[in-house]
Amino acid sequence: MKYISTRGGAAPQSFCDILLGGLAPDGGLYLPESYPQVSPAELAEWRELPYHALALRILTKYIDDIPACDLKVLVDRTYTERTYCWCRPGRDAADITPLTTLAPGFHLLELSNGPTLAFKDMAMQLLGNLFEYVLAKRGETINILAATSGDTGSAAEYAMRGKQGVRVFMLSPHGKMSAFQRAQMYSLQDENIINIAIRGMFDDCQDIVKAAFNDAPFKAQYKLGAVNSINWARVVAQVVYYFKGYFAATESNDQQVAFCVPSGNFGNICAGHIARMMGLPIARLVLATNENDVLDEFFRTGVYRPRGTMDTYVTSSPSMDISKASNFERFIFDLVGRDPAIVRELWSKVDAGGSFDLRGTPYLEKLSGFGFVSGKSTHADRLATIREVWQKHQVMIDTHTADAVKVAREHMLAGVPMVVLETAQPVKFAETIQEALGREPGRPQELEGIEDLPQRVIVMDADAEGVKALVAKTC
């Protein structure tokens, strides 16, 4: 299996090479040369597998430069009940990602049972083990430079803390995350974890990361690596739970399913797109945004119009306060028939601060064939949905999951189960839960008082050269 850049200017690479490299040298994102297909016989076999075994089957289709026995050890070490189900005592933890049914044909897929109570643990824990394995085999080290709007940061740091050969520089928007999210990251005292709070929005953080990766000499000298969803390994690991959710919500492989995904950077739902391209019977992928509705606007109109920092709203679902979706380029690559010249043309406009418009092109006509629909949710919607789900079902959901529940209800298909991807536990957004329900969300005993722990963080301006200087000084 070889991987190519969405912009066509990089030689095909192996999985382990792109694992450590992040962005392609031409500024594009890596994708496999073609998506491996899943046969009906495989789908029937996979239906009965526990999570770790299912993950191995799927990952083996994409990773051929790690010996099968070693990959099995890494996957088995990652997907254990001890790692993923410690925080909800008494729940059936056998499949790592339990399905909660709110109504006939309407379900939540629990993805937030990992170390940081967010869905990003599902891929990030594997990424940490893969990094350590490959670096040890090659006798190398890596400096991870990444940006977070909330949950990526803590998931990455918990996955990489103490890992040999790995140092993490994590950028986050100063004062824009919840107190619990900040505490999860900034309270870590591990020497290989460096938190940097940027005066600005998430897009400023992401722009700094991209600027550093696009500086080829700097990237090479300081051995930069990525854990954001620009890293292909993150995306392919997330493909697994789409298959698991499908099996949980259906009774046979003759059925179809719909997934609704709260989306900011397009990484989570991109994994659903890839699962569908592999042959998973997904009838519909429902993309839910908050007030930052750039992606909703595209799927409704064909216009992709990223906003500037000043036009990005600060909302109560902060992990989606994003106006430039870095993974969106992967989907557009597929939409335009995998023509890198078209992707280069479109992203030259985006990278220059502009937009692109597919209206009047054959690509807009092709869009419906990929199964996407979309919608948005506001703060008022969020509160109402959290309140309704609690009152009717005694299930407490976080703000991002609430956005997805609201939009999912608008796009139901008769006879097709709807699976909403639950993305985080409510304690991460306690202020909004209090506003909606008049009560504090529960939290695992192990995390009591986390906000009161000493915190380590460096506050900086949104200046790529300043961040690069800090990386150089630290290394």
C-alpha positions as CSV (number, residue, x, y, z in Angstrom):
1,M,0.0,0.0,0.0
2,K,1.4,3.3,-1.1
3,Y,0.2,6.8,-0.2
4,I,0.0,9.8,-2.5
5,S,-0.5,13.6,-1.9
6,T,-3.8,15.3,-2.7
7,R,-1.7,17.9,-4.6
8,G,0.3,15.4,-6.6
9,G,3.8,16.8,-5.9
10,A,5.2,14.1,-3.6
11,A,6.5,10.6,-4.4
12,P,4.4,7.7,-3.2
13,Q,5.3,6.8,0.4
14,S,4.8,3.8,2.8
15,F,2.6,4.0,5.8
16,C,5.5,4.4,8.3
17,D,7.0,7.2,6.3
18,I,3.7,9.2,6.3
19,L,3.1,8.3,9.9
20,L,6.1,10.4,10.9
21,G,5.8,13.0,8.2
22,G,2.4,14.6,8.6
23,L,1.8,17.0,5.7
24,A,3.2,16.0,2.3
25,P,6.2,18.0,1.1
26,D,3.9,19.8,-1.4
27,G,1.5,20.9,1.3
28,G,-1.1,18.3,0.5
29,L,-2.5,15.5,2.6
30,Y,-1.8,11.8,2.2
31,L,-4.4,9.3,1.0
32,P,-4.0,5.7,-0.2
33,E,-3.5,5.2,-3.9
34,S,-6.9,3.4,-3.8
35,Y,-9.3,2.4,-1.1
36,P,-9.2,-1.3,-0.3
37,Q,-12.6,-3.0,-0.7
38,V,-14.4,-5.1,1.9
39,S,-16.1,-8.2,0.5
40,P,-19.5,-9.5,1.7
41,A,-17.7,-12.5,3.2
42,E,-15.4,-10.2,5.2
43,L,-18.3,-8.1,6.3
44,A,-20.1,-11.2,7.6
45,E,-17.0,-12.3,9.5
46,W,-16.2,-8.9,10.9
47,R,-19.7,-8.6,12.4
48,E,-18.9,-11.0,15.2
49,L,-15.4,-9.6,16.1
50,P,-14.6,-7.7,19.3
51,Y,-13.2,-4.2,18.8
52,H,-9.5,-5.0,18.8
53,A,-9.8,-7.8,16.3
54,L,-11.9,-5.7,14.0
55,A,-9.4,-2.9,14.2
56,L,-6.6,-5.3,13.2
57,R,-8.6,-6.5,10.2
58,I,-9.1,-3.0,8.9
59,L,-5.7,-1.6,9.7
60,T,-4.0,-4.6,8.0
61,K,-5.6,-3.4,4.7
62,Y,-3.7,-0.1,5.0
63,I,-0.5,-1.1,6.8
64,D,1.9,-3.5,5.0
65,D,5.3,-2.2,6.3
66,I,4.8,-3.3,9.9
67,P,5.0,-7.1,10.4
68,A,1.6,-8.6,11.1
69,C,2.6,-10.0,14.5
70,D,3.9,-6.6,15.6
71,L,0.8,-4.8,14.4
72,K,-1.3,-7.3,16.3
73,V,0.6,-6.6,19.5
74,L,0.2,-2.8,19.1
75,V,-3.5,-3.0,18.4
76,D,-4.1,-5.4,21.3
77,R,-2.2,-3.2,23.6
78,T,-4.3,-0.2,22.5
79,Y,-7.8,-1.4,22.6
80,T,-8.4,-2.8,26.0
81,E,-11.3,-2.4,28.4
82,R,-8.9,-1.1,31.0
83,T,-7.9,1.8,28.8
84,Y,-11.4,2.7,27.4
85,C,-14.0,1.8,29.9
86,W,-12.6,2.8,33.3
87,C,-14.8,5.9,33.5
88,R,-18.3,4.4,33.4
89,P,-18.5,1.7,36.1
90,G,-21.3,-0.8,35.6
91,R,-21.6,-0.3,31.8
92,D,-21.1,-3.2,29.4
93,A,-17.6,-2.5,28.2
94,A,-17.1,-5.6,26.0
95,D,-17.0,-3.8,22.7
96,I,-15.2,-0.5,23.8
97,T,-17.8,1.6,21.9
98,P,-21.3,0.6,23.3
99,L,-24.5,1.7,21.5
100,T,-27.1,3.6,23.5
101,T,-30.6,3.6,22.0
102,L,-32.6,6.7,22.5
103,A,-35.6,5.7,20.4
104,P,-36.3,2.9,17.8
105,G,-33.8,3.4,15.0
106,F,-32.0,6.4,16.7
107,H,-28.8,5.6,18.6
108,L,-25.7,7.1,20.2
109,L,-22.4,5.4,19.6
110,E,-20.3,6.0,22.7
111,L,-16.8,7.1,21.7
112,S,-15.8,9.0,24.9
113,N,-14.8,6.2,27.3
114,G,-11.0,6.7,26.9
115,P,-8.4,8.4,29.1
116,T,-9.5,12.0,28.3
117,L,-13.2,11.4,27.9
118,A,-13.3,12.3,24.2
119,F,-13.6,10.4,20.9
120,K,-10.1,11.4,19.9
121,D,-8.7,8.8,22.3
122,M,-10.0,6.1,20.0
123,A,-7.3,6.9,17.4
124,M,-4.7,8.8,19.5
125,Q,-3.9,5.9,21.8
126,L,-3.0,3.8,18.8
127,L,-1.0,6.7,17.3
128,G,1.1,6.9,20.5
129,N,2.0,3.2,20.3
130,L,2.7,3.4,16.5
131,F,5.0,6.4,17.0
132,E,7.0,4.7,19.8
133,Y,7.3,1.5,17.8
134,V,8.4,3.0,14.5
135,L,10.8,5.5,16.2
136,A,12.5,2.7,18.1
137,K,12.9,0.6,15.0
138,R,14.5,3.5,13.2
139,G,16.5,4.8,16.1
140,E,14.9,8.3,15.6
141,T,13.2,11.0,17.6
142,I,10.3,13.3,16.7
143,N,8.9,16.6,17.7
144,I,5.2,16.8,17.4
145,L,3.8,20.2,16.6
146,A,0.0,20.3,16.7
147,A,-3.0,22.6,17.2
148,T,-6.1,21.9,19.2
149,S,-9.5,23.5,19.6
150,G,-10.2,21.3,22.7
151,D,-10.0,17.6,22.7
152,T,-7.2,16.8,20.3
153,G,-4.7,18.3,22.6
154,S,-5.4,16.3,25.7
155,A,-5.9,13.1,23.8
156,A,-2.5,13.6,22.1
157,E,-0.7,14.5,25.3
158,Y,-2.2,11.5,27.2
159,A,-1.2,9.2,24.4
160,M,2.4,10.6,24.0
161,R,3.3,11.4,27.7
162,G,6.4,9.4,28.6
163,K,6.8,7.9,25.2
164,Q,10.4,7.4,24.2
165,G,11.7,9.6,21.5
166,V,8.7,11.9,21.4
167,R,8.3,15.5,22.4
168,V,4.9,17.4,22.0
169,F,4.4,21.1,21.4
170,M,0.6,21.6,21.6
171,L,-0.9,25.0,20.5
172,S,-4.4,26.0,21.8
173,P,-6.4,29.2,21.6
174,H,-5.8,31.2,24.8
175,G,-8.9,31.2,27.0
176,K,-11.2,29.6,24.4
177,M,-11.4,26.1,25.8
178,S,-13.4,25.0,28.8
179,A,-11.8,25.0,32.2
180,F,-11.8,21.2,32.3
181,Q,-10.2,20.9,28.9
182,R,-7.4,23.4,29.9
183,A,-6.8,21.5,33.1
184,Q,-6.5,18.2,31.3
185,M,-3.7,19.6,29.2
186,Y,-2.0,22.2,31.3
187,S,-1.8,20.2,34.5
188,L,0.4,17.5,32.9
189,Q,3.9,17.8,34.3
190,D,5.7,15.4,31.9
191,E,8.9,16.9,30.6
192,N,8.1,15.9,27.0
193,I,4.8,17.8,27.0
194,I,4.9,21.6,26.2
195,N,1.6,23.5,26.1
196,I,1.5,26.8,24.2
197,A,-1.6,29.0,24.5
198,I,-1.9,31.3,21.4
199,R,-3.6,34.7,21.7
200,G,-6.2,34.1,19.0
201,M,-8.6,31.4,17.7
202,F,-8.0,27.8,16.7
203,D,-7.5,28.8,13.1
204,D,-4.5,30.9,14.1
205,C,-3.0,27.9,15.9
206,Q,-3.6,25.7,12.8
207,D,-2.1,28.3,10.5
208,I,1.1,28.4,12.7
209,V,1.4,24.6,12.5
210,K,1.0,24.6,8.7
211,A,3.5,27.4,8.3
212,A,6.1,25.4,10.3
213,F,5.4,22.2,8.3
214,N,5.6,24.1,5.0
215,D,9.1,25.4,6.0
216,A,10.8,22.3,4.6
217,P,14.3,23.0,6.1
218,F,12.8,23.7,9.5
219,K,10.6,20.6,9.4
220,A,13.6,18.5,8.5
221,Q,16.0,20.0,11.0
222,Y,13.7,19.7,14.0
223,K,12.0,16.4,12.8
224,L,8.4,17.7,13.0
225,G,5.6,15.2,13.2
226,A,1.8,15.6,13.3
227,V,-1.0,14.1,15.4
228,N,-3.8,16.4,14.2
229,S,-6.1,14.7,11.8
230,I,-3.9,15.7,8.9
231,N,-2.0,12.6,10.0
232,W,-3.5,9.7,8.0
233,A,-3.1,7.2,10.9
234,R,-5.6,9.2,12.9
235,V,-8.2,9.0,10.2
236,V,-7.8,5.4,9.4
237,A,-8.0,4.4,13.1
238,Q,-11.3,6.2,13.2
239,V,-12.7,4.2,10.3
240,V,-12.9,1.2,12.7
241,Y,-15.7,2.5,14.8
242,Y,-17.9,3.2,11.8
243,F,-17.9,-0.5,11.1
244,K,-18.4,-1.3,14.7
245,G,-21.3,1.1,14.9
246,Y,-22.9,-0.3,11.8
247,F,-22.8,-3.9,13.2
248,A,-24.3,-2.7,16.5
249,A,-27.2,-0.8,14.9
250,T,-28.1,-3.4,12.3
251,E,-29.1,-7.1,12.3
252,S,-27.8,-8.1,9.0
253,N,-25.4,-6.8,6.3
254,D,-28.3,-6.3,3.9
255,Q,-29.3,-3.2,5.9
256,Q,-28.0,0.3,5.5
257,V,-27.3,2.9,8.2
258,A,-26.9,6.6,8.5
259,F,-24.3,8.4,10.7
260,C,-24.5,11.9,12.1
261,V,-21.2,13.5,13.0
262,P,-20.5,16.9,14.7
263,S,-17.8,18.4,12.5
264,G,-15.2,21.1,12.7
265,N,-12.0,19.9,11.0
266,F,-13.7,17.2,8.9
267,G,-11.5,14.5,10.2
268,N,-14.1,12.4,12.0
269,I,-16.6,12.4,9.2
270,C,-13.8,11.9,6.6
271,A,-13.3,8.5,8.3
272,G,-17.0,7.8,7.6
273,H,-16.5,8.8,4.0
274,I,-13.6,6.3,3.7
275,A,-15.6,3.5,5.4
276,R,-18.3,4.1,2.8
277,M,-15.8,4.1,0.0
278,M,-14.5,0.7,1.3
279,G,-18.0,-0.7,0.9
280,L,-19.7,-0.2,4.3
281,P,-23.4,0.2,3.6
282,I,-23.8,3.8,4.6
283,A,-26.9,5.4,3.1
284,R,-26.2,8.9,4.5
285,L,-23.4,10.8,6.2
286,V,-25.0,13.8,8.1
287,L,-22.6,16.6,8.9
288,A,-23.5,18.8,11.8
289,T,-21.9,22.2,12.5
290,N,-22.4,24.8,15.2
291,E,-22.7,28.5,14.4
292,N,-19.4,28.2,12.5
293,D,-21.2,26.7,9.5
294,V,-18.6,26.8,6.7
295,L,-19.0,23.1,6.0
296,D,-22.8,23.2,6.2
297,E,-22.7,26.1,3.7
298,F,-20.6,24.0,1.3
299,F,-22.9,21.0,1.3
300,R,-25.9,23.1,0.9
301,T,-24.6,25.4,-1.8
302,G,-21.3,24.2,-3.3
303,V,-19.4,27.2,-2.0
304,Y,-16.4,26.7,0.4
305,R,-15.9,30.0,2.1
306,P,-13.5,29.9,5.1
307,R,-13.9,32.7,7.6
308,G,-11.3,34.9,9.1
309,T,-10.4,34.8,12.7
310,M,-12.6,37.8,13.5
311,D,-15.5,36.1,11.9
312,T,-15.2,32.8,13.8
313,Y,-17.8,32.6,16.6
314,V,-16.8,31.5,20.1
315,T,-19.5,28.9,21.0
316,S,-20.5,26.4,23.7
317,S,-19.3,23.6,21.4
318,P,-15.8,25.0,21.2
319,S,-14.1,22.0,19.5
320,M,-16.0,23.0,16.4
321,D,-15.1,26.6,16.5
322,I,-13.2,26.2,13.2
323,S,-13.6,27.9,9.9
324,K,-10.9,26.2,7.8
325,A,-11.4,22.4,7.9
326,S,-7.9,20.9,7.2
327,N,-9.3,17.4,6.3
328,F,-11.7,18.7,3.8
329,E,-9.0,18.6,1.1
330,R,-9.1,14.8,1.3
331,F,-12.8,14.7,0.4
332,I,-12.5,17.2,-2.3
333,F,-9.6,15.1,-3.9
334,D,-12.1,12.2,-4.2
335,L,-14.9,14.5,-5.3
336,V,-12.9,15.9,-8.3
337,G,-11.9,12.4,-9.4
338,R,-8.5,12.5,-7.6
339,D,-7.1,15.1,-9.9
340,P,-4.3,16.9,-8.0
341,A,-4.2,19.8,-10.5
342,I,-7.8,20.7,-9.6
343,V,-7.0,20.4,-5.8
344,R,-4.0,22.7,-6.2
345,E,-6.1,25.3,-8.1
346,L,-8.8,25.2,-5.4
347,W,-6.5,25.3,-2.4
348,S,-4.3,28.1,-4.0
349,K,-7.4,30.2,-3.4
350,V,-8.0,28.9,0.1
351,D,-4.4,29.3,1.1
352,A,-4.5,32.9,-0.2
353,G,-7.4,33.6,2.1
354,G,-10.1,33.2,-0.5
355,S,-12.8,30.6,-1.3
356,F,-14.0,28.4,-4.1
357,D,-17.3,27.8,-5.8
358,L,-18.3,24.5,-7.4
359,R,-21.7,25.7,-8.6
360,G,-22.0,25.2,-12.3
361,T,-19.4,22.5,-12.4
362,P,-19.9,18.7,-12.8
363,Y,-18.4,18.2,-9.3
364,L,-21.4,19.8,-7.6
365,E,-23.6,17.3,-9.5
366,K,-21.5,14.4,-8.2
367,L,-21.7,15.6,-4.6
368,S,-25.0,13.9,-3.9
369,G,-23.5,10.6,-4.9
370,F,-21.2,10.7,-1.9
371,G,-24.2,10.5,0.5
372,F,-23.6,13.8,2.4
373,V,-26.3,16.1,3.9
374,S,-25.7,18.8,6.5
375,G,-27.3,21.1,9.0
376,K,-26.3,23.5,11.8
377,S,-27.2,24.0,15.5
378,T,-27.1,27.1,17.7
379,H,-26.5,27.6,21.4
380,A,-30.3,27.7,21.9
381,D,-30.7,24.4,20.0
382,R,-27.9,22.9,22.1
383,L,-29.5,23.8,25.4
384,A,-32.9,22.5,24.2
385,T,-31.5,19.2,22.9
386,I,-29.5,18.5,26.1
387,R,-32.6,19.2,28.2
388,E,-34.9,17.1,26.1
389,V,-32.5,14.1,25.9
390,W,-32.0,14.2,29.7
391,Q,-35.7,14.6,30.5
392,K,-36.9,11.9,28.1
393,H,-34.1,9.4,28.4
394,Q,-32.0,10.2,31.5
395,V,-29.0,10.4,29.3
396,M,-26.7,13.4,29.6
397,I,-24.9,14.4,26.4
398,D,-22.2,17.0,25.8
399,T,-22.6,20.1,23.6
400,H,-21.1,18.7,20.4
401,T,-23.2,15.5,20.6
402,A,-26.2,17.7,21.1
403,D,-25.5,19.6,17.9
404,A,-25.4,16.2,16.1
405,V,-28.6,14.9,17.7
406,K,-30.4,18.1,16.6
407,V,-29.3,17.8,13.0
408,A,-29.7,14.0,12.9
409,R,-33.4,14.4,13.6
410,E,-33.8,16.6,10.5
411,H,-32.3,14.0,8.2
412,M,-33.8,10.7,9.2
413,L,-34.5,8.1,6.4
414,A,-37.4,5.7,6.8
415,G,-36.3,2.3,7.8
416,V,-32.6,3.3,8.1
417,P,-31.1,3.4,11.6
418,M,-29.5,6.7,12.5
419,V,-26.3,6.5,14.6
420,V,-25.0,9.8,16.2
421,L,-21.4,9.7,17.1
422,E,-21.1,10.8,20.7
423,T,-17.9,12.8,21.0
424,A,-17.2,13.7,24.6
425,Q,-18.5,13.4,28.1
426,P,-20.6,16.2,29.5
427,V,-18.1,17.1,32.3
428,K,-15.8,18.6,29.7
429,F,-18.5,21.4,29.2
430,A,-19.9,21.7,32.7
431,E,-20.9,25.4,32.4
432,T,-23.3,24.7,29.5
433,I,-24.7,21.6,31.1
434,Q,-25.4,23.7,34.2
435,E,-27.1,26.2,32.0
436,A,-29.3,23.6,30.3
437,L,-30.1,21.3,33.3
438,G,-29.4,23.4,36.4
439,R,-27.1,20.7,37.7
440,E,-23.4,19.8,37.4
441,P,-22.5,16.7,35.3
442,G,-20.9,13.8,37.1
443,R,-17.2,13.0,36.6
444,P,-15.0,10.0,37.3
445,Q,-13.6,10.1,40.8
446,E,-10.1,10.1,39.4
447,L,-10.7,13.5,37.9
448,E,-12.1,15.3,40.9
449,G,-10.4,18.6,41.5
450,I,-8.4,18.5,38.3
451,E,-9.0,22.2,37.7
452,D,-7.1,23.0,41.0
453,L,-3.9,21.3,40.0
454,P,-0.8,23.4,39.1
455,Q,-0.7,24.2,35.4
456,R,2.2,24.6,33.0
457,V,1.6,26.7,29.9
458,I,3.4,29.3,27.8
459,V,1.2,32.1,26.4
460,M,2.3,33.6,23.1
461,D,1.1,35.8,20.3
462,A,-0.1,34.3,17.0
463,D,3.3,34.4,15.4
464,A,4.7,31.4,13.5
465,E,8.3,32.6,13.7
466,G,8.0,33.0,17.5
467,V,6.7,29.5,17.9
468,K,9.4,28.1,15.6
469,A,12.0,29.9,17.8
470,L,10.6,28.3,20.9
471,V,10.7,24.9,19.3
472,A,14.3,25.5,18.2
473,K,15.3,26.7,21.7
474,T,13.6,23.7,23.4
475,C,15.2,21.2,21.1
